[in-house]
Amino acid sequence: MGKTLKIILVFGIFLVIGLFIGRIALTYYYPAEVKRVLPNETLAAAWEAAGEDARAFTQEPVAPYDDRKKGHFFFTELLCVPCAKQVQVTVRYNRSTLEDIRLTKSLSLAPEGESAELRFYLREGKTDGEGNIQAGKILSVSEFRYDSAFMYHYRRLVFDGVTPDFDSYLYLDVYYGEADVETEEPYGSMLIYVPEKETKNVSLTAAEITPAA
């Protein structure tokens, strides 16, 4: 009996450790499909026209989430393309986030998927010289790619019409239902780009940026 109990105890310990490691691994997991560049006509045309001046870059995030404690939304794979006036970014959110919206906001959201009622916007902002951020233009999603895995949902988002010199702070704001982005506070907001921070160039191939025929 003693030996059996020890075996069960050891098995239980390894199981807990395995689950803990697996949970950590999921925290950093993003499906390959939503990490790739999402090609569109705007990107392809602008890149070809720019020729040798075509450039794309990324930046390490100040914080890859909207709220460290709640952890509703996370982002990765930021891509900025000045010649196309375009930004791409991948966002991840837990299924419990949708439930939290339903409960705290008393909303009846559509089932999650490509038709879900979460709304993503790119908001520009500049400092006024005294450290205050002045609101700039707000852009809605041009295109997106959706995927899901385990308890997470993922979207690769494309925003066209970004100020091409990238001298503004960029925020990814999340709204729900029919919320007014001009007057209402977002459910979640992430600082995804800081103009003073160092960037890293990204090489793009013709195959990556050209939409499938």
ZIPEFEN-V97741 format. One record per backbone hydrogen bond with DSSP energy under -1.0 kcal/mol. NH is the residue of the N-H (numbers start at 0). CO is the residue of the C=O. If there is no record, write none. Layout:
NH/CO
NH/CO
This chain:
4/0
5/1
6/2
7/3
8/4
9/5
10/6
11/7
12/8
13/9
14/10
15/11
16/12
17/13
18/14
19/15
20/16
21/17
22/18
23/19
24/20
25/21
26/22
28/25
34/31
43/39
44/40
45/41
46/42
47/43
48/44
49/45
50/46
52/49
53/50
56/79
57/199
65/72
70/66
73/91
74/63
75/89
78/87
79/56
80/85
84/81
85/80
86/158
87/78
88/156
89/75
90/154
91/73
92/152
94/150
96/93
98/94
99/95
100/96
101/97
102/98
103/99
104/100
115/112
118/174
120/172
121/138
122/170
123/136
124/168
125/133
127/131
133/125
135/123
138/121
141/157
144/155
146/153
148/151
151/148
152/92
153/146
154/90
155/144
156/88
157/142
158/86
160/84
161/84
165/162
168/124
169/192
170/122
171/189
172/120
173/187
174/118
176/116
178/175
183/179
186/173
187/173
189/171
191/169
192/169
196/193
199/57
201/55
208/204
209/205
